[in-house]
Amino acid sequence: MNIQKVARDMLDDNIIPFWQSIIDKKHGGYYGFMDINLFLDKKADKGCILNSRILWFFSEAARILKRDDVLESAKHAYEFLLKHCMDKKHGGVFWSVTYDGKPADTTKHTYNQAFAIYALATYFEASGDKKALEKAMELFDLIENRFTDSGGYGETYERTITSQEENDKLSENGIIAQRTMNTLLHVFEAYSRLYKVTGDENVAVKMRSILDTFINKVYNPRLKRQDVFFDKEWNNLIDLISYGHDIESSWLVEDGANQLDSVEDRDLRKNVSNICSALAESVYDRAFREKSLRNECLDDVEDERRIWWVQAEAVVGFLNMAKKHPTHLKYREAAEAILVFIMEKLVDKRPGSEWLSEVMPDGSNTKERRPIVEEWKCPYHNGRMCLEIINSY
């Protein structure tokens, strides 16, 4: 299989034109909701996480593909982020705004600040706009000064960032987590890109601290998985395996650790690489079934849904393992099999659509029939899969 051609065609024919088609030229940004029947709600709230991820995607695509029209699409998201998503009074990024850019959910979540950093640093890399980098560094300082406590990163804060709120946005399965693997992962992701474009040693110091937490508190060496939800002291709250996050971390954390290229970081990089290989191997053994990847496992009950972003991350994770272990042909074969599954079962064949959110292993619909666009459904995972294939594999 020519995976680079598959990735390029998917970007050119599906992902890029779809997201360019839902640009809001009147109010800025991109429309925030399209249901499973392809009804575009032009007055739905706009998730700031969605806008940041769109900004990241178009910026990275412009950087790699050298397309001016894609950079213009990134600029449109960038201008909306600065004008409407960032709180000019108290600092930070809102959770969501109304369709015309007024504050809607003014919660300040660490996860959301991290994605804005990731997007702004990438837009700077693509465009050279120094203001974007200044804003990214402002958010870095804000996270480190206002979103942390003695044990690590807090999760959810009210608008003024003076007190914490319940972390209902990144909790599930009946528990409210005070710390999450997911937030830590994406703060690290954001800092990795910020360090790449700045070389700022203060950012590197925080990356090392996050890796220490990943190694000693998030990664479960006995079960070869990441724990997901924690209390404030990093005690695990639930018996949950998130296959998507484990395979995502298996390449994303290693990629970030490799940014730390000093001699003093050699042992740290080696330790991270070994853990990431163990994560990917465990996911392959437990979750790769019927040429695609299970979603998660809660209390030993497997969730057999095939979620769009889980499949995308599995492709990159298994390609990374194939690159690290070239004699282990099963990983390349798994990545190619999942790519075929994506093309046949997840890419929506209806005109004016993109990827379905989820299907069953045979490609049939799930009961929920989730939207094509909403605050979590975006071009971040699937677009990144294609760009990683083009750039790295």
Summary of the structure (lengths in Angstrom):
residues: 393
radius of gyration: 19.6
end to end distance: 12.3
largest distance: 55.6
contacts: 1378
relative contact order: 0.12
helix: 54%
strand: 14%
